[in-house]
Amino acid sequence: MNVESLSYSLLTALFGMGTVTFFLVLLSGLMVVIRRLFDTPAEGAPTVKKGKTGNGVAETQGSEIQSGADVVDASGVPRWVIAGVLAYIAAEETAYTPYSRVWIERGRQ
């Protein structure tokens, strides 16, 4: 292989990867700015406060709601969403169980 074509290929690859990396960093910065500008909660909307156990509990105008549906995990996802996803995955898994004898026998061992 010619040294000039190798250096041209490497230079082109580095330039392309640098361009992609630059735009990904730029878009990431724009997303942070947009999130800070537009992620303010509306007035009167429930806010999430962490209790002694670390679970989030929704609070509306100073009064705590003791419902389990309002509990969120560390990333802010309500637990009922996680339970629904797990139930869906369990239902899909039972619908598509393997029927091969080898797979069934392997599971019994």
Rosetta blueprint (number, residue, H / E / L):
1 M L
2 N L
3 V H
4 E H
5 S H
6 L H
7 S H
8 Y H
9 S H
10 L H
11 L H
12 T H
13 A H
14 L H
15 F H
16 G H
17 M H
18 G H
19 T H
20 V H
21 T H
22 F H
23 F H
24 L H
25 V H
26 L H
27 L H
28 S H
29 G H
30 L H
31 M H
32 V H
33 V H
34 I H
35 R H
36 R H
37 L H
38 F H
39 D L
40 T L
41 P L
42 A L
43 E L
44 G L
45 A L
46 P L
47 T E
48 V E
49 K E
50 K E
51 G L
52 K L
53 T L
54 G L
55 N L
56 G E
57 V E
58 A E
59 E E
60 T E
61 Q L
62 G L
63 S E
64 E E
65 I L
66 Q L
67 S L
68 G H
69 A H
70 D H
71 V L
72 V E
73 D L
74 A L
75 S L
76 G L
77 V L
78 P E
79 R H
80 W H
81 V H
82 I H
83 A H
84 G H
85 V H
86 L H
87 A H
88 Y H
89 I H
90 A H
91 A H
92 E H
93 E H
94 T H
95 A H
96 Y L
97 T L
98 P L
99 Y L
100 S L
101 R H
102 V H
103 W H
104 I H
105 E H
106 R H
107 G H
108 R H
109 Q L
